[in-house]
Every structure is written in C-alpha cells, then in structure tokens.
C-alpha cells in the first residue's frame, strides 16, 4: 500500500525516536531496573566534596534514598561502591521493595532518623 510523503516522514521520525530512546536506556546500578531518561541521576560513588569523580547512573528514587540514609562521610568511608550500598540492610530493604514497581515510579523520600548517627568504627 503506497504511503503519502507526510505519513512516511512521520513513520521515519517515530522509528528514529524509538531507536534513539532505546540507545539512551540505562540500567540502575542498585535495583537493576531500566531508568527512564527524565528519572536518571548520576551518583558520585565518593562524594565530590570528598574528591570523588566516578559516577554511576541510578533511578532518582534510589539516589534520593542513598542520600536520605547516609552522610557524605559515610558514603566516602563505607559505601563507595554499588555492592556496599546494596549490602546495607536498610538499602537492601528499599531495593527489594522498589524492584516490582514500574520504572517511572518516583516515591517521596524521607530522611532517616539515623542519618549521621551510625558508628564509622
């Protein structure tokens, strides 16, 4: 079936958009879910204020949860890798909870009452 020029251009444009969006898909280093571009945050494994330069892509919800639980000092000293973050009991509980949520789910986050009160020894 022949297509008109405008219809053909629309289909080509849609195909290019789909190819572009597939190429832009990242996977969260913590929860292993695909991250929609508007909810993708770069997280410094060691905070920039502590000299960190390496970043990983996270869902905004995962990123907010990290900063709600840990101080920059705790992140620099104890949680400077995705594996260390996943091993923390409160973070593991959060990851287990969020894994069955849609990729575009962005819940509100509250600061932990224990933030900054954990022993670093």
VOPASE-552075 format. One record per residue (C-alpha): residue number from 1; x, y, z. Coordinates in steps of 0.2 Angstrom, whole numbers. Example, Ala and Ser with C-alpha at 12.3 -4.5 7.8 and 13.67 -1.06 7.14 Angstrom:
REM VOPASE-552075
- pos:px:py:pz
- 1:62:-22:39;
- 2:68:-5:36;
//
This chain:
REM VOPASE-552075
- pos:px:py:pz
- 1:0:0:0;
- 2:8:16:-5;
- 3:10:29:8;
- 4:10:48:6;
- 5:25:58:9;
- 6:19:66:26;
- 7:14:49:33;
- 8:31:41:28;
- 9:40:56:36;
- 10:30:53:52;
- 11:34:35:52;
- 12:53:38:49;
- 13:53:51:63;
- 14:44:39:75;
- 15:57:25:71;
- 16:72:37:73;
- 17:64:42:90;
- 18:62:24:95;
- 19:80:20:90;
- 20:86:35:100;
- 21:76:31:116;
- 22:82:13:116;
- 23:100:18:114;
- 24:98:30:129;
- 25:91:17:141;
- 26:102:14:156;
- 27:100:2:170;
- 28:101:7:188;
- 29:116:0:197;
- 30:106:-3:213;
- 31:89:-10:208;
- 32:94:-17:190;
- 33:78:-9:183;
- 34:78:2:166;
- 35:79:20:170;
- 36:68:32:160;
- 37:79:47:154;
- 38:69:60:165;
- 39:72:50:181;
- 40:91:46:178;
- 41:103:53:190;
- 42:122:52:191;
- 43:128:47:208;
- 44:146:50:214;
- 45:151:34:222;
- 46:163:45:233;
- 47:155:62:235;
- 48:163:76:225;
- 49:166:86:241;
- 50:177:71:246;
- 51:187:71:230;
- 52:176:58:221;
- 53:175:58:202;
- 54:167:41:197;
- 55:149:41:194;
- 56:135:28:191;
- 57:118:30:184;
- 58:104:27:196;
- 59:85:29:197;
- 60:81:46:205;
- 61:71:36:219;
- 62:87:25:223;
- 63:98:41:223;
- 64:87:50:235;
- 65:86:35:246;
- 66:105:34:247;
- 67:106:52:252;
- 68:92:51:264;
- 69:101:36:273;
- 70:119:41:273;
- 71:130:56:276;
- 72:144:61:264;
- 73:157:55:276;
- 74:148:38:277;
- 75:147:37:258;
- 76:166:41:257;
- 77:172:29:270;
- 78:160:14:270;
- 79:148:14:255;
- 80:159:19:240;
- 81:153:5:228;
- 82:136:-1:222;
- 83:140:-18:231;
- 84:142:-9:248;
- 85:126:1:246;
- 86:116:-15:241;
- 87:123:-24:256;
- 88:117:-11:269;
- 89:101:-18:277;
- 90:90:-3:275;
- 91:96:0:257;
- 92:93:-19:253;
- 93:75:-17:261;
- 94:72:-2:250;
- 95:79:-11:234;
- 96:68:-26:237;
- 97:53:-15:239;
- 98:55:-5:224;
- 99:60:-19:212;
- 100:42:-23:207;
- 101:37:-5:204;
- 102:36:2:187;
- 103:52:11:180;
- 104:44:28:181;
- 105:39:26:199;
- 106:46:40:209;
- 107:40:40:228;
- 108:43:53:241;
- 109:58:51:252;
- 110:61:55:270;
- 111:77:57:279;
- 112:82:43:290;
- 113:81:47:309;
- 114:98:38:310;
- 115:107:48:297;
- 116:124:53:303;
- 117:122:43:320;
- 118:129:27:313;
- 119:146:22:320;
- 120:160:23:307;
- 121:172:12:318;
//
